[in-house]
Amino acid sequence: MTMTSTPRSDVDLRLRAGAIAFGLAALMWVPSLFSVHPPSDPGHNREFALGANTASFRLATSLQIYALTPLILGMFALYAIIARGRAPRLAITGLVFTVSGAGCLLPGTGYAAFVMPAAGVLISQGHDQDVLRLLDQVFAEPGWIPVFLGGLVYGIGLIVMSVAIWRSGRLSRWTAALLAAAALLGLATFLDVTALARVGAALSIAAYVALAIDIWRHA
């Protein structure tokens, strides 16, 4: 009987690709440090639309959305490391929550990236009433339920991943702490605590850089 296994060089290549993915995500989050962060709840649709009608918001929001792709790719590399530690069940739970949450969240991200900036243009031109009625109706659609739940599940998945990193003993506990802090502030920002948005962005960047360095060293 012959046994086959993945060559070590292939494993190293996958882990390094994951490290690069986290590094790329960190770079894509940098504009969020300088962007406006208007309230996004339905009761502040006017403020949200006018705040979204800025170059800084357009750039930061678009890059945050596109950064989900390298983040998910990086999560698979992270899982490959910590699943062999002392918390494999936590690792798979965190991976499933993170990937499934991102999948449910994605359909709603276009609303912030494209719809609200366009609404801001129309409101600034004096078309307030019709645009605001449309935005109110959009938020009333039942399709927002899985989007909202997806955002919560994604943040919870990052917290579970941070606990798995801490307990696995295979990566730095500083990395786990940074990821947990970034996830908690990310959840707060998602729930419209806009005052913490820039701090959350800074912690996210620091966590992704720490993950990139740790995974690269492990490879």
C-alpha positions in Angstrom: 0.0 0.0 0.0 1.3 3.4 -0.9 0.7 6.5 1.2 0.5 10.0 -0.3 1.0 13.2 1.6 1.2 16.9 0.8 4.8 18.0 0.3 6.1 20.4 2.9 7.0 23.0 0.2 3.3 23.0 -0.9 2.1 23.5 2.6 4.6 26.4 3.1 3.4 28.0 -0.1 -0.2 27.9 1.0 0.6 29.4 4.4 2.7 32.1 2.8 -0.2 32.9 0.4 -2.4 33.2 3.5 0.0 35.5 5.2 0.2 37.7 2.1 -3.6 37.7 2.0 -3.8 39.1 5.5 -1.1 41.7 4.7 -3.1 42.8 1.7 -6.3 43.1 3.8 -4.4 45.3 6.2 -3.4 47.6 3.4 -6.9 47.8 2.1 -8.2 48.8 5.5 -5.9 51.8 5.8 -8.2 54.3 4.1 -10.8 53.6 6.9 -8.5 55.5 9.3 -9.2 58.7 7.4 -12.8 58.1 6.2 -16.0 59.7 7.5 -18.1 57.3 9.5 -21.8 58.5 9.4 -24.5 56.7 11.4 -26.0 53.9 9.3 -29.2 53.0 11.2 -32.6 53.6 9.3 -33.4 56.6 11.6 -30.4 58.5 10.1 -30.8 57.8 6.4 -30.3 61.4 5.5 -27.1 61.7 7.5 -25.9 58.4 6.2 -26.5 59.3 2.5 -24.8 62.7 2.8 -21.9 61.2 4.6 -21.6 58.5 2.0 -21.4 61.1 -0.7 -17.7 61.7 -0.1 -14.6 60.4 -1.8 -13.1 59.1 1.5 -16.3 57.1 2.3 -16.5 55.6 -1.2 -12.8 54.5 -1.2 -12.8 53.2 2.4 -16.1 51.3 2.1 -15.3 49.7 -1.2 -11.9 48.6 -0.1 -13.3 47.1 3.2 -15.8 45.1 1.1 -13.2 43.9 -1.3 -10.9 43.0 1.6 -13.3 40.3 2.6 -11.8 38.1 -0.2 -8.2 38.1 1.1 -9.5 37.8 4.6 -11.4 34.6 3.9 -8.4 33.2 2.0 -6.2 34.1 5.0 -8.7 32.4 7.4 -8.1 29.0 5.6 -4.4 29.3 6.1 -5.0 30.3 9.8 -7.3 27.3 10.2 -4.6 25.0 8.7 -2.3 26.0 11.5 -4.4 26.2 14.6 -6.5 23.1 13.8 -3.4 21.0 14.6 -3.2 22.6 18.0 -5.2 22.1 21.2 -8.5 23.6 20.0 -9.4 22.0 16.7 -13.2 22.2 17.3 -12.9 25.9 18.1 -10.9 26.4 14.9 -13.5 24.8 12.6 -16.3 26.6 14.4 -14.6 29.9 13.9 -13.9 29.2 10.2 -17.5 28.2 9.5 -18.9 31.2 11.3 -16.5 33.6 9.6 -17.0 32.3 6.1 -20.8 31.8 6.3 -21.2 35.2 8.0 -19.3 36.9 5.3 -21.4 35.1 2.6 -24.6 36.4 4.2 -23.2 39.9 4.7 -21.9 40.4 1.2 -25.3 41.0 -0.6 -26.0 44.0 1.6 -22.6 45.6 1.3 -23.5 47.1 -2.1 -26.1 49.2 -0.4 -23.4 51.1 1.6 -20.9 51.2 -1.3 -23.2 52.2 -4.2 -26.8 53.0 -3.2 -26.1 55.4 -0.3 -23.5 57.5 -2.2 -25.9 57.8 -5.1 -28.7 58.7 -2.7 -26.5 61.4 -1.2 -26.0 63.0 -4.6 -29.8 63.2 -5.2 -30.4 64.5 -1.7 -27.8 67.2 -2.1 -29.7 68.2 -5.3 -32.9 68.7 -3.4 -34.7 65.3 -4.1 -35.1 64.6 -0.4 -38.6 63.2 0.1 -38.7 60.5 -2.6 -35.2 59.3 -2.0 -35.7 59.0 1.8 -39.0 57.1 1.3 -37.1 54.7 -1.0 -34.4 54.2 1.6 -36.9 53.6 4.4 -38.6 51.0 2.2 -35.3 49.3 1.4 -34.6 48.9 5.1 -38.1 47.4 5.6 -37.4 44.6 3.1 -37.0 41.1 4.8 -33.9 40.4 2.8 -32.0 42.6 5.3 -32.5 40.0 8.1 -29.8 37.5 6.8 -27.5 40.4 6.0 -27.8 41.7 9.5 -27.4 38.3 11.1 -24.4 37.6 8.7 -22.6 40.7 10.1 -23.1 39.5 13.6 -22.0 35.9 12.8 -18.9 37.1 11.0 -17.8 39.1 14.1 -18.6 36.2 16.4 -16.6 33.9 14.1 -13.5 36.2 14.5 -13.9 36.1 18.2 -14.1 32.3 18.2 -11.0 32.3 15.9 -9.1 34.5 18.4 -9.9 32.1 21.3 -8.8 29.1 19.1 -5.5 30.9 18.4 -5.0 31.6 22.1 -5.8 28.0 23.1 -3.9 26.3 20.3 -0.5 27.4 21.4 0.7 27.5 17.8 0.7 31.3 17.3 1.3 34.3 19.4 -1.3 35.1 22.1 -0.7 38.8 21.2 -2.2 38.0 17.8 -5.2 36.4 19.5 -5.7 39.4 21.7 -5.5 41.9 18.8 -8.0 39.8 16.7 -10.4 39.6 19.7 -10.2 43.3 20.3 -10.7 44.1 16.6 -13.7 41.8 16.4 -15.4 43.3 19.4 -14.9 46.8 18.2 -16.0 45.7 14.7 -19.2 44.4 16.1 -19.8 47.6 18.0 -19.2 49.6 14.8 -21.5 47.3 12.9 -24.2 48.0 15.5 -23.7 51.7 14.8 -21.3 52.8 17.5 -19.6 55.2 15.1 -17.4 56.8 17.7 -15.3 53.6 17.8 -15.0 53.2 14.0 -11.5 54.6 13.7 -10.2 52.7 16.7 -11.7 49.5 15.4 -10.1 50.1 12.0 -6.7 50.6 13.6 -7.1 47.4 15.7 -8.2 45.5 12.6 -5.1 46.6 10.7 -2.9 45.7 13.6 -4.5 42.3 13.9 -4.2 41.5 10.2 -0.5 42.5 10.2 0.1 40.4 13.3 -1.6 37.4 11.6 0.4 37.9 8.4 3.7 37.9 10.4 2.8 35.0 12.6 1.6 32.8 9.7 4.6 33.7 7.6 7.0 32.8 10.4 5.1 29.5 11.0 5.5 28.7 7.3 
